[in-house]
C-alpha cells in the first residue's frame, strides 16, 4: 500500500516534470492502481489530470490519444473508425462502467499488469508512444515500448503524454477477443488482430497475444502464415491450431492453468481472425 502525504496539482507538463524530479514523488491520474502498489517510498503524488494531455484529435498522419484520456473516452468517432472499431470495442468490454470512467489509457499501458488488455490492442495497431522528460521528447514504437517492462524503458521523471495510431489502419480489418470468468472480470487470455486486405490478399498482419505473460507479444510465426495470402476458413483453422505451440511459458495463475489458457488461446485466435474477416 502507498503512503500518500502530499498531493500536487501542476498545470503544465514542465511544472509536472519538475515535481516528478523529487525521489519521493510519482504521477497519479485515475488512481485505480494505488491499492496495488507495494512501495511505501512515494509520499508525494503529482496529479497530472490538469495537464493538456487529454483528448483525442487528428495530428498529421496519426490519431492522437492523450495519456489521461479514460477508457470511456475511447468511445469517440475518430477511434471508432480504427480497424473496424477494434480499439473502441475492446475498451468498452474491459472492466466495469465506473472503472472505465476512471482508468486512464496512459496509466494502463505504463502499469501493465498481467490482466491489462489495452496494450494488446495498441501493439496490434502498430501505434507509437510519446514520452516526455525535461531533457527531451521521445517517440517509441509499440514494439519497442512493450518489449521490456516500463522500468527498463522509462526514467522516473518521464511521462507518457500521448499514444499515436496511424491513420492508415483506419481501413484495416481488426478484432479483439477476450476470455474472462465474467464480462467485467480480468481476462485470462486476450487476442487482437489487424491487417490490410486488398484484392482478398492480407498484408501488414499483426496477431498479438496478451494476459498470458507480463507483456503483450506478437505471434510473428502466425503473422507470417497469413501475410500475402487470402484469409480462408481453412487457413484460419490452420493458424489457430498452431497458436498454442508458438507461445511458450504460459503459466498457471489463480484462475486457470497454463494448459487451459493455451487451449483458450487457440479458440480466440480463430474467433479474432473470423471476427476481423466479417
Secondary structure, 3 states (H helix, E strand, C coil): CCCCCEEECCCCHHHHHHHHCCCCEEEECCCCCHHHCCCCCCCEEEECCCCCCCCEEEECCEEEEECCCECHHHCCHHHHCCHHHHHHHHHHCCCCHHHHCCCEHHHHHHHCCCCCCHHHHHHHCCCEEEEECCCCEEEEEHHHHCCCCHHHCCCCCCEEEEEEEEHHHHHCEEEEEEEECCCCCCEEEEEEEEEEEECCEEEEEEEEEECCCCCCEECHHHHHHHCCCECCHHHHHHHHHHHCCCCCCCCCCCCCCHHHHHHHHHHHHHHHHHHHHC
